[in-house]
Amino acid sequence: MKKLLLFFVLLTAIVGHSQQSPQPNISNQLYKDAPEWAKLMYSDNPNANTVDYLYRKYYETHAYVKSYHTQYYKRWRRAINPFLNNEGFYDHHKKLEAAQAARSLQNAQNAVLESGNWSVMGPFESYREGGTVLSGAQTNIYSISQCSAVPTVLYCGTESGEIYKTTNGGNTWTNASKTLVTTLAPQAVIANAGVRAIAVHPTNPDIVYAGSGSELFKTTNGGTSWSVVFDSNIPLFGYIENPAAIFINPSNPNIVLLAGKAGVHRTTDGGNSWVRVVVNETYDLKAQPGNPNILYAVRRNTATNTHQFLKSTDGGFVWLAQGTGWYNSTDPNRSVVGAKLAVSDANPNRIYAFLIGDSKAGDNGFIGVYRSDDAGVSWINTMGYDGAPYTATHPNLLNSDTSTNGFNQGFYNCAAMASNSDANQLLVGGIGMWRSDDGGQTFTCIYNYGCGSYNPMHVDMQEFQAFGNEYWATTDGGIFKSNDLFATQPEFKMNGVHGTDFWGFGSGWNRDLLVGGTFHNGVDVYSEGFPFGTFLDLGGGEPASGYVNPGTEQIYSTNIGSRFIPTTISGAVLNASLGIAPTESPWYAQSSEMEFHPSCYNYVYTGDDNQLFKSEDAGATFNAIYTAPANSTVLGIEISRTNTDTMYIVVRPNSGNSYLVKTTDAWATTNTITLPSGNGSLALISLDPENDQTIWLAYPRGSNGNKVFKSTDGGATWNNETSSELNGHNIQVITTIGGTNGGVYVATGMSVFYKNNAMSSWTLDNANLPTTIGANDLRPFYRDGKIRLASYGKGIWESPLFEAPSKPLAKIMVDKLSANCAGDVFYFDDYSMLNHTNATWAWTFENANIATSSLRNPQVTFNTTGTHLVTLTVTNDAGISSTDSITISVEALSNTNLEEDFEVAFIPDGWRQESTGNYAWTYENTVGGFGLSTNSMMVNNFVIAQQGTYCDIIAPLNMTNTNMSDATLTFDVAYAEYSAAYSDGLEVYVSTDCGVTWTSVYSKFGDTLATAPDTTTLFLPTAAQWRQESVDLSSYIGNENVQVKFRNVNGYGQALYVDNINLGSVLSVNEVTSEAISFYPNPVKSNEVVFVKSTKNEDIKFSLYNIQGKLIGTIFTQTNKAIPTQQWNLSAGVYLYNIRAEDKIKKGKLMVY
């Protein structure tokens, strides 16, 4: 049993009391200028749900700019997330429960009670696109230390609480903390408590001290096992508390000093007992080179609210304040945020102090660099004065730029070290890295947002350590080593560190393809064909997303759009288009998803705010198909594989409990499902692959005994499936497994469990996983019989499925379910739940160019119009088969004209988009042709820097109309160049063979295309800045399968607008429909019927849109029959309709009262 002695040294130079504030060290000015959501976050007992809501609302009306507040928000939410109750408040009881659950996991591991066989997949290394340059963006490393006697042995600590070890000087690293649990003390931060300080014994590389959360851990066997040797016992609610520095006396390694929030503590027996020798928060501690009895520290002086320099000459037992010329401020706006010290072997009496905070209003976080040349007796400010004003020669060394306009992250990013060969050389770090060669008088920017060319390198400095003439810097991206104090390109030393913190995750179906947005380090992607464990870093900030289309195999992530990933690490990454940013959050159960239709992989569903959207072009464009009440959010989406018209979504109100919305007719109608009682502000669902009425439900914040439920009747009734094994766990993922005996996984904030119909309780499935691991997502990879786990801060892991499926489940997927061109190619693929080892595929195709195929992914054309049956039988290695069928429709094209004014919906019915870039044509609702409307289509090349790429929008057309004497395509265009160096183009192509080949019929670029003078601000055309273009298409008369393509060629120039696309002398829609088709009554009373009247009975498609052009619903019926509107529950207002008959189209406005 360790002893903790609170020994207060009451000296006149050392005054103050222990701080127990939950707030971070934030300056007065920062707090005063903070938005309301941030002020609430900094309060004593903030409601996380309310902070989240205010945060989202704030950035709906304000441009997102990184700031101290946004960066702290991420870390704060990350720390408290596991301990929030249903109402969104921190619940200390949940922390105690989680600590007990962690003990149970540790006991199970010690008793070898786990199942499974998990192994880590990486990322072990990550490269920039091209595969030759390391990314510099892999894992956030907080701390690093070296064994003096064996300098090839180093240990590093990560943000997520892991420790890695190298025995070859950083060339490769292995995990040394799989069994380390930072959860056993009540005050410990359960999830991702970072290792803020680490120190290796000077002569024994197996003895290491590591500070994480409120605890100090020690290993005596190189990381095989760890024990707690110190608990600072500081309440941690709402605040990440970490030791700041650890010093092991090289003359007597049993003497260890620990600096942190609680002051400085000292042990003389290797951690068995401790004495507190300094009170008040202490930011750093260093020894004089060559004399471990002379120690320096900087702490907060609570009496004066300034930094205070302390010195000990007896090995750290007695400390006295020092410092003639030391920093002082009496300004009422002063604040203390942190400090770092640096010393040099080249001059043992030289000390640098990098002070952060505010000496006055306007300093924006930086006070100055102070230097002593007499071991701390006297000091000078090397830069002349404290803080602002900032100039090119007096920069803000903490900021993201050199002015007061940038941001910093306070003590979170603060580092300093001096050269051991030249004491005048100093390196300091905040957001960026700065170097001085003249003792701190002037500084040169080495790397920051606005300077530096090192590649790889990463902003956000964490720790600098000088080990002899080796200089190590840890950043949010990883570890960098230099032999010349970063005067030249450093080495990136991260091979084997797999602590990537995933905020989103997606995986392929038939191809081994992984993608995930990560905290700090962009979007990581892996493909089969890459070296194992090696990923590409595609950039993109910190998106909480990662999706893989099972058919096209393109990946999606909001900040980078969509990409096609090569099968070799050096191959080209190709751009594709993503037309929406789904609701996303780093925190479990608070994101929507991209769900792919089980039969058609180009149909994509996602939630954005309170609406459910659908894409029919693989995500290039989306239309809303369901709207939940205002002030709610559409989250989880499940589509039945057995009945694809049945879907479920989770809707989360801004207050109260979540509920489900279910449709059995593809959103023509819906009903609400009430969930069972419990802690249900957050909810996760997973649908049984074999039964559209069997659905699993998990409450992430559920109380013990109310965590997991199951319904076998579509949500009408629920059965509680919770067992005591889940006590203390937050359910973060739930995933059903097809072909098993009702198998289902749950992954929690600490581990993975499994259950099936034969089990009465949940079974732990964590063999070879870290003792605790927080799940971001869990996805089966049936092809190889594996389950994949993406974690918060511990990389990606895989294991054989707990229960190998006893049978395959066949499923056909295809790029489209219908076509208007008999020559169209249908791209089929297998979406079966099937292990591919020795599997076979047997396809049959009715009326196609091939009758059968044994390929997994055949390409087929159908010989005639009509419906055609396709079947697939898959057989697994055991000879067990499963069959699926699908009906494909090929219809004669009925569009005998082009008349598109973009007044109804975008994209127009039957049109499609393609792109070689990450963008597409979009709907513009502020300007229209010649000012006669406010609608058009446009591409905003002004903000798209993808020169040479293009995006197409394609319209089908049947030109066999006997009324057509000549065909002139006309359209309105508006464009202005940015400059001759940045200009774009518009091209029009025509195909008569279903898009296999294309002929250019129009092409204009730059000033030839321009309708207005050059402009360097976003171009918005006036009524006079439009031009009508005409193209003769008469040579195509008589062709049934014509496609017209409008292509925008990007040159990073200006916005391009197109409107009023018409095909010459084809009888206008108004002329035809005014005689042959009518629509009444209009206006119509809410919930009454309307009629489409025609001179003959014919099939029609009636579509209704809101005034913004978003689809409300579609009905297939016949003329002269009543069309009920009550299914849409229309409120009074103006709507848009589109009636498509066999050879006629009618559009207009519907008034509802």
PyMOL commands that set and color helices and strands:
alter all, ss='L'
color gray80, all
select helices_A, chain A and resi 28-33+36-41+48-61+68-83+92-110+410-412+724-726+782-784+929-931+941-943+1006-1009+1034-1036+1069-1076+1126-1128
alter helices_A, ss='H'
color red, helices_A
select strands_A, chain A and resi 3-5+119-122+125-127+141-146+154-158+163-166+174-175+195-200+208-212+215-219+227-231+245-248+256-260+263-267+273-278+282-288+291-301+306-312+320-321+335-344+347-358+366-372+380-381+415-418+426-429+433-436+444-447+461-467+470-475+479-482+491-492+506-507+513-518+522-527+534-537+547-548+554-557+561-564+574-576+594-596+604-608+611-615+623-627+632-639+647-653+659-663+671-673+684-687+695-698+708-711+719-720+731-736+744-748+752-755+763-764+775-781+786-791+796-800+812-814+818-819+826-830+840-845+852-853+859-860+866-875+881-890+899-900+912-915+922-924+936-940+950-957+968-975+985-991+999-1005+1027-1032+1042-1049+1055-1063+1077-1080+1089-1094+1099-1105+1111-1118+1122-1124+1133-1140+1145-1152
alter strands_A, ss='S'
color yellow, strands_A
deselect
rebuild
show_as cartoon
